[in-house]
Amino acid sequence: MGVTAAEEGFVSGPATTDLHVLVLAGGLSYERDVSLRSGRRVLDALRAVGMEAELRDADVALLPALTADPPDAVVIALHGATGEDGSLRGVLDLCGVQYVGCDARASRLAWDKPSAKAVLREAGIATPDWVALPHDRFSELGAVAVLDRIVDRLGLPLMVKPAQGGSGLGAAVVRDAASLPAAMVGCFAYDSTALVERYVPGMDVAVSVIDLGDGPQALPPVEIVPRNGLYDYAARYTAGRTTWHTPARLEPAVAESVAQVALAAHSALGLRDLSRVDLIVDSTGRPNVLEVNVSPGMTETSLLPLAVQASGLDFGQVMGGLVARAAAR
């Protein structure tokens, strides 16, 4: 299930240290601050293993810089739409610049949660029942009537979150019908479409998937225990708000099932290099995929670096290996 320390050899040697790497971080999304923290950590990790790396924002100076001094590979540490909706990857493709992570098409698919859930469901991967509701339809059809129908169809409690977005921004658990309108308003502050799905109680688990050359491998699952019960923005990035257990406290058979489901989701969405699959393991031990992130956080409290550490690998060597693979494409 995990990646062995022996695979570290893939990322060492003079060939990788000769590479010129550009780490993109910042952007204009709600997740800019988190992105900058991720980018700095990736930058430090690559430099620690001897790579020539620099940090740059995705702004008007980017394309001239790519033309004047093309990097061997780019690491996209941008979160939110800038780094995850596929548009930046499409521009990098136009420039002939290689990058770590999936291509533009797969990124677009994973970024739109309702579309991704539909693909997962078609592949036989469990994901909670849902409805996607654009703000315009919500208003045109009558808020009260629509919300009543949602409760009738999906039941309570519910999870409300932006159809496109990350870091838990705009997400809320709704335990009674009276709280649903406020949750929808909060969600629409971050996206024009709300994803409302059946809330599945259980253990929050994240499985990071990396490919260092021998095919996708699932790293040890990380169990997430937020103090207030919801893994929202504050719980993710504020010290003391969340406890993590790596590996997750799962029975061996369940842990293996979680890993296999994460790998299946990574494959079904056409991803490559790395991803993070967020799941709920219900009371029966069944994993339910919530969403898949193609540009996982790399901060000091982010889940992929925690999983890398638990696997016995060095974060800088893993990132260096991913960069080397991208540069070789």
HELIX and SHEET records of a PDB file:
HELIX    1   1 ALA A    5  VAL A   11  5                                   7    
HELIX    2   2 PRO A   14  THR A   17  1                                   4    
HELIX    3   3 ARG A   32  ALA A   48  1                                  17    
HELIX    4   4 LEU A   62  ALA A   68  1                                   7    
HELIX    5   5 ALA A   81  GLU A   84  1                                   4    
HELIX    6   6 SER A   87  LEU A   94  1                                   8    
HELIX    7   7 ALA A  104  TRP A  111  1                                   8    
HELIX    8   8 LYS A  113  GLU A  122  1                                  10    
HELIX    9   9 HIS A  135  GLU A  140  1                                   6    
HELIX   10  10 ALA A  143  LEU A  154  1                                  12    
HELIX   11  11 ALA A  177  SER A  179  5                                   3    
HELIX   12  12 LEU A  180  PHE A  188  1                                   9    
HELIX   13  13 TYR A  233  TYR A  237  1                                   5    
HELIX   14  14 PRO A  252  ALA A  268  1                                  17    
HELIX   15  15 LEU A  303  ALA A  310  1                                   8    
HELIX   16  16 PHE A  315  ALA A  328  1                                  14    
SHEET    1   A 3 GLU A  52  ARG A  56  0                                        
SHEET    2   A 3 HIS A  20  LEU A  24  1                                        
SHEET    3   A 3 ALA A  73  ILE A  76  1                                        
SHEET    1   B 4 TRP A 130  PRO A 134  0                                        
SHEET    2   B 4 THR A 193  ARG A 198 -1                                        
SHEET    3   B 4 LEU A 158  PRO A 162 -1                                        
SHEET    4   B 4 ALA A 172  VAL A 174 -1                                        
SHEET    1   C 4 GLN A 217  ALA A 218  0                                        
SHEET    2   C 4 MET A 203  ILE A 210 -1                                        
SHEET    3   C 4 VAL A 222  PRO A 226 -1                                        
SHEET    4   C 4 THR A 242  HIS A 245 -1                                        
SHEET    1   D 4 GLN A 217  ALA A 218  0                                        
SHEET    2   D 4 MET A 203  ILE A 210 -1                                        
SHEET    3   D 4 LEU A 274  VAL A 281 -1                                        
SHEET    4   D 4 PRO A 287  ASN A 293 -1                                        
END                                                                             
